[in-house]
């Protein structure tokens, strides 16, 4: 019994604790707990043992968690290292293979790292480069100290981009654009520079700038650069108290070269002209091309007019030296307008306008000469511009009128036609004759617009007269500019089609003799076309030009108009009378009608009848009048008795065979 109780009270609790200890030894920190079954002190010991096991279990769990976290951290760290190594490799490849040169320096400028592009662009090996300072590479950094001062101003947050010149190993330089930033590294601050070669960009910019300021064909300065050069030359002339000559040069008859040999050959000639002009001026002077065959020369540092004229003669001689055009030696002539600054003390634009006007005067004088600017000519040009502006406005507001001057057959005593003459109903000056505005109009492109209006208005009025039963031919004066327009016959046909009630042969076009000779071939072809269409032509102011009998034969005109200056003087001037008689004889020989202008008195008409000219117009017959006054005038007009007698006398003389005069 004592053994049983001893076993239960002592041995069994001990065995239980031994069993738990062996389980713990095997790593089981949570063996089944039966300590509540133990007696007395063994229960307290077992509970303490269980508490110890519980604490050990918690610590084991915490240790396992820490170990697991450490393992995960190690894995993540390895992955991060792999990414960093990959990125580092990428950066290394980018650094080495970059298209731009990359330089890394210390703050004092000593190079510590460069890529292949940097070595290639500068021409050094990598080892040679790492012995250099940034001031050895950048030609615009004077010293290492200067680079160090520059580096102090850099920041990592705000990189800067600069343009500079890099110096190669052979000493040559080239332009670069460099982005520079400060780097913070474990070894201290460093300077990173990424440099791009911008040679091609600079060359392109230079080409664009050249095109912006130079003529594409001749490579001479254009109008933009000329304006800048002119301002500089004027300032230089003022400082040095010397003269500046501004010359406007226009080649004579250059259009003939284009028309004969083509525009490609014409361009080649212009290039040669540009070269000769450059060779004929001094180094500090300027020759510019404005366009076409127009050039401007700036000749500075002149003491007097004679120096300028010598220079102009030299320029003209250079152009006159024959050059080969399509295999033929050709000499070129030019018209020049010239003025001196500060004698002509105006702004640059006005100087150019002055020499342009002077050149135009040289052209009018026959060309192949130079003309000094004339203030009187300038005033007239400004007046012309003002008139043209008013004429253009007057056309828009309907200020122009056509008055009509009767043309009569003095022998028959009948009105045989009308001449349409333009008048300007000026809002301030009243009715103005053509002499007040046509000289300005004829020198401009506005002549074509005004001629078109005159034709349209004359045909419109003729349509009105047809409706009223007044059937008379009407003559209209046209400028050479209008007649030389492309497609003129189409335009005339369209105008006639818009007025179908007007017979074509009632329209008579008048052209000045001098205008007809400007382009004989074109005018002759036009006259032939008009003749086939039924439109009549008259050669106005005949005798004032230089037309030969050959020209007269080639021009298919219907009527010759004797200029009023000869008719007016024929009563008192034997030469004028001889000219009138000669024109009448020519008209009969060439089977042309002839009409005399400027019949101011009955005596003028009597003389013309005696000379064999029956048709006339002039103030002695009727002044030009508004269209609404014509029907009454025509109804009431009768020829003077002296003309009746002259006609009867001429008939009698012809019947008896006696001379008329």
Secondary structure per residue as TSV (DSSP state, phi and psi in degrees):
chain	resnum	aa	ss	phi	psi
A	1	X	-	360.0	-44.6
A	2	X	H	-59.6	-37.1
A	3	X	H	-66.9	-39.4
A	4	X	H	-64.5	-46.7
A	5	X	H	-68.5	-36.9
A	6	X	H	-61.2	-41.7
A	7	X	I	-64.5	-43.6
A	8	X	I	-71.6	-37.5
A	9	X	I	-86.8	-30.7
A	10	X	I	-114.8	-56.4
A	11	X	I	-68.0	-43.4
A	12	X	H	-63.7	-46.5
A	13	X	H	-60.4	-37.6
A	14	X	H	-66.1	-44.4
A	15	X	H	-60.4	-38.5
A	16	X	H	-62.7	-44.2
A	17	X	H	-67.2	-37.2
A	18	X	H	-63.3	-41.2
A	19	X	H	-62.6	-42.8
A	20	X	H	-65.8	-37.0
A	21	X	H	-64.0	-41.1
A	22	X	H	-67.0	-34.9
A	23	X	H	-65.9	-40.5
A	24	X	H	-65.0	-36.9
A	25	X	H	-61.2	-30.4
A	26	X	T	-85.2	0.5
A	27	X	T	100.7	2.8
A	28	X	-	-90.6	103.8
A	29	X	S	-91.2	4.2
A	30	X	-	-131.3	54.1
A	31	X	-	-69.6	158.0
A	32	X	-	-58.2	135.9
A	33	X	-	-103.9	125.4
A	34	X	-	-123.6	27.7
A	35	X	G	-65.5	-21.6
A	36	X	G	-70.5	-15.6
A	37	X	G	-89.3	-10.1
A	38	X	S	-78.6	149.7
A	39	X	-	-86.2	146.1
A	40	X	H	51.0	-128.0
A	41	X	H	-63.1	-30.1
A	42	X	H	-62.5	-34.5
A	43	X	H	-64.9	-41.6
A	44	X	H	-64.7	-42.9
A	45	X	H	-63.6	-41.9
A	46	X	H	-64.7	-38.4
A	47	X	H	-65.8	-41.3
A	48	X	H	-62.7	-38.0
A	49	X	H	-63.7	-42.8
A	50	X	H	-64.2	-40.2
A	51	X	H	-61.1	-40.6
A	52	X	H	-63.2	-41.6
A	53	X	H	-63.4	-39.7
A	54	X	H	-63.5	-42.9
A	55	X	H	-64.5	-42.2
A	56	X	H	-62.2	-38.4
A	57	X	H	-64.1	-43.7
A	58	X	H	-62.5	-43.3
A	59	X	H	-64.8	-36.4
A	60	X	H	-64.4	-41.2
A	61	X	H	-65.6	-41.8
A	62	X	H	-63.7	-40.7
A	63	X	H	-63.4	-43.0
A	64	X	H	-62.1	-40.4
A	65	X	H	-63.5	-42.4
A	66	X	H	-65.1	-40.9
A	67	X	H	-63.2	-42.5
A	68	X	H	-63.8	-41.6
A	69	X	H	-64.0	-39.8
A	70	X	H	-64.6	-41.2
A	71	X	H	-60.1	-44.2
A	72	X	H	-63.7	-39.7
A	73	X	H	-65.2	-38.4
A	74	X	H	-64.6	-40.9
A	75	X	H	-62.2	-47.5
A	76	X	H	-63.5	-39.2
A	77	X	H	-62.9	-41.4
A	78	X	H	-63.0	-41.3
A	79	X	H	-63.9	-41.9
A	80	X	H	-62.6	-42.5
A	81	X	H	-61.7	-38.5
A	82	X	H	-65.1	-42.4
A	83	X	H	-64.0	-44.0
A	84	X	H	-62.2	-41.5
A	85	X	H	-63.7	-39.0
A	86	X	H	-65.2	-45.1
A	87	X	H	-64.2	-40.3
A	88	X	H	-61.4	-38.8
A	89	X	H	-66.9	-41.1
A	90	X	H	-61.4	-46.0
A	91	X	H	-62.3	-38.5
A	92	X	H	-63.6	-42.9
A	93	X	H	-65.0	-45.2
A	94	X	H	-60.4	-42.7
A	95	X	H	-60.8	-45.6
A	96	X	H	-76.5	-36.0
A	97	X	H	-98.7	4.9
A	98	X	-	-59.3	143.4
A	99	X	S	-73.3	-19.7
A	100	X	S	-100.6	153.0
A	101	X	E	-77.5	132.9
A	102	X	E	-119.5	129.1
A	103	X	E	-124.1	135.9
A	104	X	E	-122.3	127.5
A	105	X	E	-128.4	163.2
A	106	X	E	-77.4	166.3
A	107	X	T	-58.3	-22.6
A	108	X	T	-86.2	1.0
A	109	X	S	98.5	-9.2
A	110	X	B	-67.7	129.5
A	111	X	E	-73.0	132.7
A	112	X	E	-117.6	-17.6
A	113	X	E	-159.1	137.1
A	114	X	E	-142.1	156.1
A	115	X	-	-100.1	178.6
A	116	X	H	-61.8	-40.3
A	117	X	H	-61.9	-38.6
A	118	X	H	-61.9	-43.4
A	119	X	H	-65.1	-43.2
A	120	X	H	-64.5	-42.6
A	121	X	H	-69.1	-33.0
A	122	X	H	-91.5	-29.0
A	123	X	T	95.9	12.8
A	124	X	-	-106.0	159.9
A	125	X	-	-77.0	168.2
A	126	X	H	-63.2	-42.0
A	127	X	H	-62.3	-40.6
A	128	X	H	-64.9	-38.7
A	129	X	H	-63.7	-40.5
A	130	X	T	-72.5	-3.6
A	131	X	T	-99.1	1.3
A	132	X	-	-100.8	162.9
A	133	X	B	-104.4	157.2
A	134	X	H	-56.6	-31.0
A	135	X	H	-69.0	-19.6
A	136	X	H	-76.9	-24.8
A	137	X	H	-91.5	-47.0
A	138	X	B	-90.2	115.5
A	139	X	T	-67.6	-15.1
A	140	X	T	-98.7	2.2
A	141	X	-	-101.6	112.0
A	142	X	-	-70.8	-27.9
A	143	X	-	-160.2	167.8
A	144	X	H	-63.3	-36.5
A	145	X	H	-62.7	-38.8
A	146	X	H	-65.0	-38.0
A	147	X	H	-67.7	-40.0
A	148	X	H	-60.7	-41.7
A	149	X	H	-64.5	-37.4
A	150	X	H	-66.2	-42.3
A	151	X	H	-63.6	-30.8
A	152	X	T	-63.2	-21.5
A	153	X	T	-91.6	-2.8
A	154	X	-	-83.7	158.5
A	155	X	-	-141.9	157.6
A	156	X	S	-74.8	-29.6
A	157	X	S	-80.5	-23.8
A	158	X	S	-129.8	79.3
A	159	X	-	-64.1	154.8
A	160	X	E	-121.2	156.0
A	161	X	E	-123.3	127.4
A	162	X	E	-132.3	156.5
A	163	X	E	-107.5	137.0
A	164	X	E	-155.0	-173.6
A	165	X	E	-116.4	126.0
A	166	X	E	-93.5	146.0
A	167	X	E	-106.1	126.5
A	168	X	-	-81.5	171.4
A	169	X	T	-61.9	-32.6
A	170	X	T	-82.4	1.5
A	171	X	S	96.3	-14.3
A	172	X	-	-73.0	158.8
A	173	X	E	-123.7	161.0
A	174	X	E	-151.8	151.9
A	175	X	E	-80.0	141.6
A	176	X	E	-135.5	156.8
A	177	X	E	-116.7	119.2
A	178	X	E	-118.9	129.7
A	179	X	E	-97.9	125.9
A	180	X	E	-123.2	134.4
A	181	X	E	-143.8	158.9
A	182	X	E	-92.7	132.9
A	183	X	E	-110.0	136.6
A	184	X	E	-102.8	113.5
A	185	X	E	-118.1	170.9
A	186	X	T	-63.4	-25.2
A	187	X	T	-94.0	3.8
A	188	X	E	118.4	177.2
A	189	X	E	-68.4	144.0
A	190	X	E	-135.5	161.2
A	191	X	E	-111.0	125.3
A	192	X	E	-103.4	129.7
A	193	X	E	-127.8	126.0
A	194	X	E	-113.8	111.4
A	195	X	E	-110.4	131.7
A	196	X	E	-113.6	130.1
A	197	X	E	-69.0	118.9
A	198	X	-	-113.5	28.5
A	199	X	H	-58.4	-47.9
A	200	X	H	-64.4	-39.1
A	201	X	H	-64.5	-42.5
A	202	X	H	-64.9	-37.7
A	203	X	H	-65.7	-40.7
A	204	X	H	-64.8	-41.9
A	205	X	H	-62.5	-38.8
A	206	X	H	-65.7	-39.5
A	207	X	H	-65.0	-42.4
A	208	X	H	-63.6	-43.8
A	209	X	H	-63.1	-38.5
A	210	X	H	-64.1	-43.2
A	211	X	H	-64.9	-33.3
A	212	X	H	-70.2	-24.6
A	213	X	H	-118.7	2.8
A	214	X	B	-133.5	152.2
A	215	X	-	-72.2	131.4
A	216	X	T	-65.8	-32.1
A	217	X	T	-80.7	-51.7
A	218	X	T	-98.6	-10.9
A	219	X	-	65.2	12.3
A	220	X	-	-77.8	159.3
A	221	X	B	-54.5	141.5
A	222	X	-	-94.6	-169.3
A	223	X	H	-61.8	-37.1
A	224	X	H	-63.2	-51.3
A	225	X	H	-67.6	-34.9
A	226	X	H	-58.7	-43.2
A	227	X	H	-59.0	-43.1
A	228	X	H	-66.6	-44.7
A	229	X	H	-62.3	-38.9
A	230	X	H	-64.8	-42.4
A	231	X	H	-62.2	-42.7
A	232	X	H	-65.2	-42.4
A	233	X	H	-65.5	-37.0
A	234	X	H	-65.6	-42.2
A	235	X	H	-63.9	-40.1
A	236	X	H	-63.9	-41.0
A	237	X	H	-63.2	-38.6
A	238	X	H	-67.1	-42.4
A	239	X	H	-64.7	-43.4
A	240	X	H	-86.9	-6.9
A	241	X	T	55.2	45.3
A	242	X	-	-121.4	174.7
A	243	X	E	-100.8	147.6
A	244	X	E	-116.8	125.3
A	245	X	E	-95.8	128.1
A	246	X	E	-109.6	122.7
A	247	X	E	-124.0	133.0
A	248	X	E	-108.1	119.1
A	249	X	E	-115.6	131.1
A	250	X	E	-131.8	126.5
A	251	X	E	-67.3	140.0
A	252	X	T	-82.9	133.3
A	253	X	T	57.9	32.1
A	254	X	H	-67.2	-29.3
A	255	X	H	-56.8	-33.2
A	256	X	H	-63.9	-34.9
A	257	X	H	-65.6	-46.9
A	258	X	H	-61.5	-43.2
A	259	X	H	-68.7	-32.8
A	260	X	H	-84.9	-46.9
A	261	X	H	-112.4	-3.8
A	262	X	-	97.1	161.0
A	263	X	H	-70.5	-30.0
A	264	X	H	-63.0	-43.8
A	265	X	H	-67.8	-36.6
A	266	X	H	-61.4	-40.3
A	267	X	H	-64.2	-40.2
A	268	X	H	-62.9	-38.0
A	269	X	H	-64.3	-41.8
A	270	X	H	-62.4	-37.7
A	271	X	H	-64.0	-42.2
A	272	X	H	-65.9	-40.1
A	273	X	H	-61.0	-44.2
A	274	X	H	-59.3	-42.4
A	275	X	H	-64.8	-42.2
A	276	X	H	-66.8	-37.9
A	277	X	H	-64.5	-41.7
A	278	X	H	-62.8	-38.4
A	279	X	H	-73.6	-19.3
A	280	X	H	-94.0	-2.5
A	281	X	S	-114.0	167.0
A	282	X	-	-80.3	168.3
A	283	X	T	-60.6	-36.9
A	284	X	T	-84.7	-2.8
A	285	X	-	-88.3	170.8
A	286	X	E	-129.7	138.6
A	287	X	E	-125.7	129.4
A	288	X	E	-127.3	153.7
A	289	X	E	-109.9	126.6
A	290	X	E	-87.8	-24.0
A	291	X	E	141.2	156.2
A	292	X	T	57.8	-130.7
A	293	X	T	-108.9	31.4
A	294	X	E	-106.3	129.1
A	295	X	E	-130.6	153.3
A	296	X	E	-125.3	134.9
A	297	X	E	-118.4	137.9
A	298	X	E	-114.2	113.4
A	299	X	E	-112.8	106.4
A	300	X	E	-97.5	176.7
A	301	X	E	57.0	43.8
A	302	X	E	-98.7	142.7
A	303	X	-	-93.0	-31.7
A	304	X	S	-155.8	179.1
A	305	X	H	-64.8	-37.5
A	306	X	H	-60.5	-41.5
A	307	X	H	-58.9	-42.5
A	308	X	H	-63.8	-44.0
A	309	X	H	-65.7	-35.9
A	310	X	H	-61.6	-42.6
A	311	X	H	-64.0	-40.9
A	312	X	H	-65.4	-40.2
A	313	X	H	-63.3	-38.8
A	314	X	H	-63.7	-40.1
A	315	X	H	-65.2	-45.1
A	316	X	H	-64.6	-38.9
A	317	X	H	-65.3	-37.3
A	318	X	H	-62.2	-38.5
A	319	X	H	-73.6	-34.0
A	320	X	H	-76.4	-15.5
A	321	X	S	-61.5	122.7
A	322	X	-	-56.0	139.6
A	323	X	E	-125.8	153.2
A	324	X	E	-81.3	123.8
A	325	X	E	-124.2	112.9
A	326	X	T	53.7	40.0
A	327	X	T	81.5	5.9
A	328	X	E	-120.4	137.0
A	329	X	E	-74.1	125.7
A	330	X	E	-132.2	132.8
A	331	X	-	-96.7	138.4
A	332	X	-	-105.1	141.1
A	333	X	-	-113.8	159.4
A	334	X	E	-143.8	152.1
A	335	X	E	-106.7	132.1
A	336	X	E	-123.9	137.8
A	337	X	E	-109.4	136.4
A	338	X	E	-140.1	145.6
A	339	X	E	-144.2	160.2
A	340	X	E	-113.4	134.7
A	341	X	E	-110.0	137.5
A	342	X	T	-93.4	11.5
A	343	X	T	-55.8	-45.0
A	344	X	S	-94.2	83.7
A	345	X	-	-86.3	78.6
A	346	X	-	-132.1	179.0
A	347	X	-	-78.5	168.1
A	348	X	H	-57.0	-44.9
A	349	X	H	-61.5	-40.0
A	350	X	H	-69.4	-36.8
A	351	X	H	-58.1	-45.2
A	352	X	H	-65.7	-36.5
A	353	X	H	-66.7	-38.8
A	354	X	H	-62.8	-46.2
A	355	X	H	-72.2	-28.6
A	356	X	H	-62.9	-44.3
A	357	X	H	-65.4	-40.2
A	358	X	H	-65.3	-39.0
A	359	X	H	-62.5	-40.3
A	360	X	H	-61.7	-39.6
A	361	X	H	-64.4	-37.5
A	362	X	H	-63.5	-38.9
A	363	X	H	-61.9	-46.3
A	364	X	H	-63.6	-26.9
A	365	X	T	-81.6	5.1
A	366	X	T	113.1	-8.3
A	367	X	S	79.0	-178.3
A	368	X	S	53.4	46.3
A	369	X	E	-162.0	169.0
A	370	X	E	-116.3	149.8
A	371	X	E	-129.3	125.4
A	372	X	E	-73.3	145.4
A	373	X	-	-60.8	136.4
A	374	X	-	-119.2	124.1
A	375	X	H	-61.8	-34.0
A	376	X	H	-64.6	-42.8
A	377	X	H	-62.6	-38.1
A	378	X	H	-63.4	-43.6
A	379	X	H	-61.4	-40.9
A	380	X	H	-65.4	-39.0
A	381	X	H	-63.8	-41.0
A	382	X	H	-66.1	-37.8
A	383	X	H	-63.6	-40.8
A	384	X	H	-61.2	-43.6
A	385	X	H	-62.1	-41.2
A	386	X	H	-63.8	-41.6
A	387	X	H	-62.9	-43.7
A	388	X	H	-62.4	-38.7
A	389	X	H	-62.4	-41.8
A	390	X	H	-69.5	-38.7
A	391	X	H	-62.0	-44.5
A	392	X	H	-60.2	-42.7
A	393	X	H	-66.3	-40.6
A	394	X	H	-61.8	-36.1
A	395	X	H	-64.6	-37.7
A	396	X	H	-69.7	-33.5
A	397	X	H	-100.3	6.4
A	398	X	T	72.1	40.9
A	399	X	-	-90.0	-8.3
A	400	X	E	-94.2	148.9
A	401	X	E	-132.7	158.3
A	402	X	E	-112.5	125.0
A	403	X	E	-104.9	156.7
A	404	X	E	-125.4	128.9
A	405	X	E	-106.0	125.4
A	406	X	E	-66.7	146.5
A	407	X	E	-116.1	131.2
A	408	X	E	-123.6	156.1
A	409	X	E	-96.0	104.4
A	410	X	T	-65.8	-30.8
A	411	X	T	-74.6	-40.5
A	412	X	T	-87.4	-19.8
A	413	X	T	73.9	36.1
A	414	X	E	-130.2	152.7
A	415	X	E	-80.9	123.9
A	416	X	E	-114.2	1.1
A	417	X	E	172.0	178.7
A	418	X	E	-137.4	150.2
A	419	X	E	-114.0	126.6
A	420	X	E	-82.5	125.3
A	421	X	E	-126.4	128.5
A	422	X	E	-77.4	145.2
A	423	X	E	-135.6	153.2
A	424	X	E	-115.5	115.5
A	425	X	E	-84.6	81.6
A	426	X	E	-69.6	134.5
A	427	X	T	-64.4	-21.3
A	428	X	T	-112.6	-34.8
A	429	X	T	-102.6	0.0
A	430	X	E	80.9	-155.7
A	431	X	E	-77.8	118.1
A	432	X	E	-106.8	136.8
A	433	X	-	-75.8	164.4
A	434	X	G	-61.8	-26.2
A	435	X	G	-61.2	-20.9
A	436	X	G	-81.0	-20.2
A	437	X	T	-137.3	-21.7
A	438	X	H	-67.6	-33.2
A	439	X	H	-56.9	-39.1
A	440	X	H	-70.0	-42.5
A	441	X	H	-64.8	-43.2
A	442	X	H	-64.1	-21.5
A	443	X	T	-91.2	8.0
A	444	X	S	-134.0	170.4
A	445	X	T	-70.0	-11.3
A	446	X	H	-67.6	-17.4
A	447	X	H	-58.8	-38.2
A	448	X	H	-65.2	-43.4
A	449	X	H	-62.7	-43.4
A	450	X	H	-68.2	-40.3
A	451	X	H	-60.9	-40.7
A	452	X	H	-62.5	-40.7
A	453	X	H	-64.7	-43.0
A	454	X	H	-60.4	-45.6
A	455	X	H	-60.6	-47.2
A	456	X	H	-62.0	-44.6
A	457	X	H	-67.7	-39.3
A	458	X	H	-63.5	-44.0
A	459	X	H	-66.3	-37.1
A	460	X	H	-62.0	-44.7
A	461	X	H	-67.5	-36.3
A	462	X	H	-62.8	-36.6
A	463	X	H	-62.9	-39.9
A	464	X	H	-63.1	-44.7
A	465	X	H	-65.4	-37.0
A	466	X	H	-59.1	-43.5
A	467	X	H	-63.3	-31.7
A	468	X	H	-86.1	-5.5
A	469	X	T	90.3	9.9
A	470	X	-	-95.2	112.3
A	471	X	-	-119.0	94.0
A	472	X	-	-137.2	140.2
A	473	X	-	-63.8	148.1
A	474	X	E	-126.3	130.8
A	475	X	E	-102.2	144.2
A	476	X	E	-128.0	132.8
A	477	X	E	-82.9	130.8
A	478	X	-	-126.8	146.5
A	479	X	-	-83.5	160.3
A	480	X	H	-63.2	-34.1
A	481	X	H	-57.4	-45.4
A	482	X	H	-66.6	-42.5
A	483	X	H	-69.3	-22.2
A	484	X	T	-93.6	6.4
A	485	X	S	-67.0	140.5
A	486	X	T	-65.3	141.2
A	487	X	T	72.6	24.7
A	488	X	H	-64.5	-41.0
A	489	X	H	-62.4	-37.5
A	490	X	H	-62.7	-42.0
A	491	X	H	-63.6	-43.7
A	492	X	H	-63.6	-42.2
A	493	X	H	-62.6	-39.2
A	494	X	H	-64.3	-42.1
A	495	X	H	-62.5	-45.1
A	496	X	H	-65.4	-35.5
A	497	X	H	-66.0	-28.6
A	498	X	T	-75.6	-11.2
A	499	X	-	-131.2	70.2
A	500	X	T	-66.7	-18.2
A	501	X	T	-81.2	-9.9
A	502	X	S	-91.3	116.9
A	503	X	-	-61.7	139.4
A	504	X	G	-59.7	-37.9
A	505	X	G	-76.9	1.0
A	506	X	G	-84.4	-14.3
A	507	X	E	-91.6	125.6
A	508	X	E	-124.5	127.2
A	509	X	E	-104.4	132.8
A	510	X	E	-109.8	136.9
A	511	X	E	-134.3	139.5
A	512	X	E	-65.1	144.9
A	513	X	H	-57.4	-43.5
A	514	X	H	-65.1	-35.9
A	515	X	H	-69.3	-37.1
A	516	X	H	-63.1	-30.5
A	517	X	T	-84.8	-7.1
A	518	X	T	-63.9	-43.2
A	519	X	T	-141.4	79.5
A	520	X	H	-58.4	-39.6
A	521	X	H	-65.2	-45.9
A	522	X	H	-65.8	-47.1
A	523	X	H	-64.3	-40.7
A	524	X	H	-62.9	-42.4
A	525	X	H	-64.3	-39.6
A	526	X	H	-64.7	-44.3
A	527	X	H	-61.4	-37.2
A	528	X	H	-64.4	-44.2
A	529	X	H	-61.6	-43.0
A	530	X	H	-65.4	-39.1
A	531	X	H	-62.0	-41.3
A	532	X	H	-65.9	-30.0
A	533	X	H	-80.0	-13.6
A	534	X	T	99.9	0.2
A	535	X	-	-81.9	131.9
A	536	X	E	-91.5	151.7
A	537	X	E	-126.3	142.3
A	538	X	E	-123.8	140.2
A	539	X	E	-95.2	107.9
A	540	X	E	-83.5	154.2
A	541	X	E	53.2	38.3
A	542	X	E	-62.9	135.7
A	543	X	T	106.8	-14.8
A	544	X	S	-90.6	-14.2
A	545	X	S	-97.9	-155.2
A	546	X	-	-126.1	29.5
A	547	X	-	-70.1	136.8
A	548	X	-	-93.3	174.1
A	549	X	H	-62.6	-31.6
A	550	X	H	-63.6	-45.9
A	551	X	H	-60.8	-43.3
A	552	X	H	-62.2	-36.7
A	553	X	H	-68.1	-33.4
A	554	X	H	-79.8	-21.7
A	555	X	S	-90.0	113.3
A	556	X	-	-80.5	59.9
A	557	X	-	-90.1	155.9
A	558	X	S	-92.5	-31.9
A	559	X	E	-133.4	140.2
A	560	X	E	-107.3	130.4
A	561	X	E	-107.6	118.6
A	562	X	E	-73.7	128.0
A	563	X	-	-61.0	140.9
A	564	X	H	-62.8	-26.7
A	565	X	H	-63.2	-37.0
A	566	X	H	-73.1	-40.6
A	567	X	H	-64.9	-43.4
A	568	X	H	-61.4	-38.1
A	569	X	H	-92.6	-3.9
A	570	X	T	-64.1	-25.0
A	571	X	T	-72.0	-26.0
A	572	X	T	-121.1	-14.7
A	573	X	-	-118.3	116.7
A	574	X	H	-63.1	-37.0
A	575	X	H	-67.8	-41.9
A	576	X	H	-61.7	-41.8
A	577	X	H	-63.2	-40.0
A	578	X	H	-64.2	-38.6
A	579	X	H	-64.7	-44.4
A	580	X	H	-59.4	-45.9
A	581	X	H	-64.2	-37.0
A	582	X	H	-67.2	-41.3
A	583	X	H	-64.6	-40.9
A	584	X	H	-60.8	-42.5
A	585	X	H	-63.9	-41.8
A	586	X	H	-61.8	-43.1
A	587	X	H	-60.9	-40.2
A	588	X	H	-69.6	-39.2
A	589	X	H	-64.9	-36.9
A	590	X	T	-96.7	9.0
A	591	X	T	56.0	46.9
A	592	X	-	-110.6	149.1
A	593	X	E	-72.4	155.5
A	594	X	E	-135.3	136.8
A	595	X	E	-134.5	140.3
A	596	X	E	-101.0	131.9
A	597	X	-	-94.8	162.2
A	598	X	-	77.4	27.9
A	599	X	-	-78.5	101.7
A	600	X	-	-99.9	-18.4
A	601	X	S	-137.9	166.2
A	602	X	H	-61.5	-36.0
A	603	X	H	-63.1	-38.0
A	604	X	H	-60.2	-44.8
A	605	X	H	-64.0	-40.4
A	606	X	H	-61.9	-42.2
A	607	X	H	-63.2	-43.9
A	608	X	H	-62.3	-40.8
A	609	X	H	-62.3	-41.2
A	610	X	H	-63.6	-33.1
A	611	X	H	-84.3	-6.6
A	612	X	T	99.4	14.9
A	613	X	-	-105.0	113.7
A	614	X	-	-92.2	-27.3
A	615	X	E	-96.0	138.3
A	616	X	E	-156.1	161.4
A	617	X	-	-151.7	159.1
A	618	X	S	155.2	173.0
A	619	X	T	-64.3	-24.3
A	620	X	T	-69.4	-16.8
A	621	X	T	-100.8	-56.2
A	622	X	-	-167.4	143.3
A	623	X	-	-80.5	156.9
A	624	X	-	-57.8	141.1
A	625	X	E	-139.0	158.6
A	626	X	E	-61.0	154.4
A	627	X	H	-62.4	-29.8
A	628	X	H	-73.8	-13.8
A	629	X	H	-91.5	-12.0
A	630	X	H	-66.6	-46.2
A	631	X	H	-55.4	-43.0
A	632	X	H	-67.3	-39.9
A	633	X	H	-64.3	-44.9
A	634	X	H	-61.8	-41.4
A	635	X	H	-64.7	-30.3
A	636	X	H	-100.4	-2.5
A	637	X	-	-81.5	136.0
A	638	X	-	-134.4	148.2
A	639	X	-	-74.9	149.9
A	640	X	-	-61.3	152.5
A	641	X	H	-60.6	-35.6
A	642	X	H	-61.5	-33.9
A	643	X	H	-72.6	-35.0
A	644	X	H	-63.0	-44.8
A	645	X	H	-64.1	-40.5
A	646	X	H	-63.5	-41.7
A	647	X	H	-64.1	-44.2
A	648	X	H	-64.9	-39.4
A	649	X	H	-64.2	-40.3
A	650	X	H	-64.1	-38.8
A	651	X	H	-64.3	-42.7
A	652	X	H	-64.8	-42.5
A	653	X	H	-64.6	-39.7
A	654	X	H	-66.1	-34.9
A	655	X	H	-69.2	-35.8
A	656	X	H	-88.4	-11.9
A	657	X	T	83.0	8.3
A	658	X	-	-86.3	151.9
A	659	X	-	-65.5	148.6
A	660	X	-	-69.3	-39.4
A	661	X	-	-105.1	360.0
